[in-house]
Amino acid sequence: MYFTEFNNGDATQPGYGMINASAGWESADKHWTATAWVRNAADKFAFANNIISAPLYANVRVGTLMPPRTYGLTLGYQF
């Protein structure tokens, strides 16, 4: 993947896959819900974006990373 419109070789990243998953439960009366979830389950290191900010100064790269593995439980109640 190229991060610039000119397809510069110094602002690239190989392709990758991201695994996200969730499983949910709902009560019989449909009032309560619970959902367990995980994002980036394989804890993949990947850039969200990347640019060369100063090509005249040793090609300083600036960018952000995708979040690491995160997981949680979401509880809900419907009135």
N, C-alpha and C positions, 0 to 999 in steps of 0.2 A: 504494500500500500504506500502510495506517495502522499506526502503531506503538503506539497506545493503544487501550484498550477503548472510548473515547468518540469515536473517529474525529476527533481534533483535527487541524485543517488545518496546524498548525505542527509536527506530527510525522509527516510523510508522505514518501513517495518514489515516483516514477513506476515503473511496471513495467520490468523489464529481463530480458535473457536472458544466460545464462552458458554459455560453450563450454568443455567438458572433453573430452579425447580421450586415447586410449592405443592402442599397437600392440605386439603381442608376438610372440615367437619361441620355439620349443621345439625342442631337439635331437632327432635321430632316436631316440636311446636314452632319451629322456624324463627325463634327469637334469638338464640345464641349461635355464634359461629366462632370457629378457631381455625387459623391457618398458620402452618409452619412453613417457613421459606428459607431458601439459601440463594445467594447471588455469587457468581464467580466461584462455584464449588471447587474447581481444581486449583484455585488460588493462582490464576494465570497472570504473569507480569506482562502488561501491555500498555502502550501509550494511547491516550485519548486524543492528543494532538501534539504536534511537534513542528517548530519552525526554526530556521536559522536566523538569529536576530542581528548578528553583526558579521557579515561575510568577510569584512576586511580585518577582523580581529580573531583569527583562528577559528572561525565558524562556531561561535557560541550558540549552543542549542537551548531553546526554551520550550517547555511543554508541560503537560500534565499527565499523570498516570491514571489508569482505570482503578477504581477502588479494589482493595484486596477482598478476600472471602468475607462476606457478611452473612449473618443468619439471624433469625428472630421468630417470634410468635406474635401474631396479630389476633386479638380477641375483639369480638363485636357483639352488640346487643341491639336488636331492632324493636322499637316500641309498637 
